[in-house]
Amino acid sequence: MSYAIVISKSVQKQIDNLPNDVIERVIEKIQNLASEPRPDGIVKLKSSNNEYRIRIGDYRVRYEIDDESQLVQILQCKHRKDVYRKS
């Protein structure tokens, strides 16, 4: 059972602006979410029923899981000091 990964243009820009050594690790973690959307080490965010975050060094990837349509929507990929601020 594989989930589809959805990354908006704004999130893709966030990923592209990361340091080069971090980009590779972020992309690998995001790709792994397709086969296992709830891997070890994730944290379910209290603000939403189906919102999670995964930690990659000092960076965080926030995402939502829709089990019915087998979809993982990437919401943000930012430094830990910026990821929880309201835009």
Secondary structure as GFF3:
##gff-version 3
##sequence-region A 1 87
A	DSSP	beta_strand	4	7	.	.	.	ID=ss1
A	DSSP	alpha_helix	9	16	.	.	.	ID=ss2
A	DSSP	alpha_helix	20	32	.	.	.	ID=ss3
A	DSSP	beta_strand	43	44	.	.	.	ID=ss4
A	DSSP	beta_strand	51	56	.	.	.	ID=ss5
A	DSSP	beta_strand	59	66	.	.	.	ID=ss6
A	DSSP	beta_strand	71	79	.	.	.	ID=ss7
###
